[in-house]
C-alpha cells in the first residue's frame, strides 16, 4: 500500500510540474474599462510573489522541512503538505486557468 501511495504521489508531482509549463501560453482577455491602475498593481504583486520572492521562500521551506523530516523531528504527513503547498503556489495560474476553461468562462 505504501509503495502505491509513493508512486501515486510521484505521478501527481510529475503531472503538476508538466502542467505548470503550459501557463505561459495563456491568452489574456480584454480588461474592463478603467481597471488599468488596479490591474497593474495586482500584476506587480503577482509578479513579485510568483517570482524571486516565492522561489526563495519555497526553497528555504522545502529545505527546512526536508531536514526536519530526515532527522525525525517532523511528521511526514505535515512535511508533505508543505511540499504540496509549494506545488499549488507555483501551479496556481494553471489551476485557475483549468477551472475557467471547465466553467466555460
FENLIN-V806391 format. One record per pair of residues at least 12 apart in sequence whose ideal C-beta (glycine too) atoms are under 6 Angstrom apart, sorted by the first residue. I is the first residue (numbers start at 1). J is the second residue. D is the distance in Angstrom with one decimal. If there is no record, write none. Layout:
# FENLIN-V806391
I&J&D + I&J&D
This chain:
# FENLIN-V806391
16&87&4.8 + 16&91&5.2 + 19&94&4.8 + 20&90&5.8 + 20&91&4.9 + 20&94&5.6 + 23&93&4.1 + 23&94&4.7 + 26&97&5.7 + 58&86&4.5 + 61&82&5.8 + 65&79&4.6 + 65&82&4.7
